[in-house]
């Protein structure tokens, strides 16, 4: 990593997720979803977020030419939600999709508007802001090789749940570039 101290990248969600699940008890159920299930279509209005009990989700943008770009992967204990679209009440720029079989708690966003949910809502937004700042620093202040090494050292559980092409997408590089990095690190 660079000399710049980075904010931790993800995995700070466990305590908040536990409190969130406790508050949701009796209001929302855990449901299983299969790989490939689309939870939110790109261009639609978002009416729910998903608390991940297990599995992996992705926010993917599909261009008119058929190419796809991944904005984010969401792992256990994260709340998958397109925050910008939620806060501005705009249609989704991305599709929320299950990329590994998942158990999810679907949380109606209207629930978070209730007065007894304001503290948790504030904490979710604060956590998301910190995560986005961390990811921005991660992507801008490190070379692709440093980014991959960081994932190897600090997020092996992420790497174990993603294909190499998905990892490359997350790092903002091509699969060929990742293959070269892995070769230099003797991981091919």
N, C-alpha and C positions, 0 to 999 in steps of 0.2 A: 504494500500500500504506500501511498505518498506520505510525506512528512506531515501532512495536514491530518489532525485528529478528526475522524469521522464519527458521526452519530451512529449508533447501532442500527443495522439494517434488519428490520422486522423482528419477529419472535418476542416482542414485548407485550404481546396480546394476552398471554395466559391468564393473568389475574383479572383483567377487564372482561375477558370472555367468560370466565367463571361467574363473575358478578352478573353479567348480562344474562347468562343461562338461568341463574337463580331468579332473576327478576321476570324472566319469560315463563317460568314454570306455571303450567296450567293454562297458559294463553296460546302457546304455539307448540307444535309437535315436531319431532325429528322425523324426517322423511328421507328415504333412499332415492338417489338419482344415479343414472347410468352415464358412463363416458359418452360424450356426444350430445347429451341433453342440453338444450338451449333454455336458459332461465330468463333471459331478456334479449329480445331482438334489437339489433342496431336500428336506431331511428324511432323506437317506441318510447313511450313514457314509462318511467320506472315507478313501480308502486310498492316494491319490496326490496329488502336487502337479505343477505343469506349469511347466517352465522355457521361457520364450518366446524362440524364435529369431527369429520374425517374426510379425506379426499383432497382434490385440487381443482380449483376453478381458474378460468382465465378471462380477461377482458380483451377482446380481439376486435380490431377494426378491419373490415373487408372493404377494399377499394372497388370502384366500378369495373376495374380491369381484372379483378379476381385475386389480387395479392392480399395477403393478410399481414398485419402487424400486431404484436402483442403489447398492450399497455402495461399489463400486470398479471402476475400469477398470485393466487390466494391459497393459503395453506391452512391447516388446522388452527382453530381458535381465532382466525381472522374474520372480520365482517366484510363480506364482498358487497360493495356498493360503489356506484359511480358518484362520488361525493359532489363533484362540480355540477353534474346534471341534476342531482337531488337538490342542492342548495339554490340553483337558479331555475329550477322547475322546467328544464329543457329536455328535449328528447335525447335519448342515449346516443353518444358518439360511438359506442362500442357494444358488442354482443357479450353478454355474460354466458359462459359455456362451461360445462363440466368436462374436464380433460382427464380425470381419474375418478372412477366410481366414488360417490360421495354420500355422506349423511349430512343433511343440512337442516337448519331451522330457518324457515321462511318467516321473516319479520316484516309485517306491513309497516310502511313508512309513516302512515297516519298515526300509528301507535307512539312514535317518537315525538309527535307534536303535543302529546298530553303533558300537563303540568308536572306530573310525578316522574316524567322521563327526562326532564331538562338537564339534570346533572349528568346523567349517562350520555345523553346526546352531546353535551359539551365535551365530555371526556373522549368520546369517539372522534369528534372533529379534531380535537387537540392531538390525539394519537395519530390520526391520519396526516395532519400537517407535519408532525415530527418525522413520520415515515417518509413522506414525500421529500422533505428537506434532506434526509439521509440518502435517499435514492438518487436525488439530484447530485449530491456531492460524490457519491459512489461512481456515477456515470461520468461526471465532468472532470473529476480530479485524479482519475486513475487511468492507466492504459488498459486495453482489453485483457492483457495477460495478468495485470494486477487484479482486475475485477474477477477473473476466473480463479486466481489463486485465493482470493478472499472467500469465494464460495467454497472452494475445496477445504480451506482451513476452518471456516465458521458456519457454513451452511450445508454440510454433507447430506443432511436429511432432505434439503431442497433438491440437491443433485440426484439423489436416489429416486425421486418422484418425477423427474422430468427427463425427457429424451434429450439427446445432444442437440438436436435442432431447436428444441424449446429453450435450452440453456443459451444457445447462441442468440436467439431472438431476445431473451431477457437481457443479455449483455450488450445488445445493439450491434452485433457483428454477424457476419455470414457463417454458415456451417463450415465452410472451407477454412475461414480464419480460425475458428475454434479448433478444427482438426490440426492446423499448424501449431497453435498454442499447445495443444495436448502433446504433440510430437516433441516440441522443445522441452516440455516437462516430463517426457518419457511416460506418457499416460495412454498412448495410442495402442 
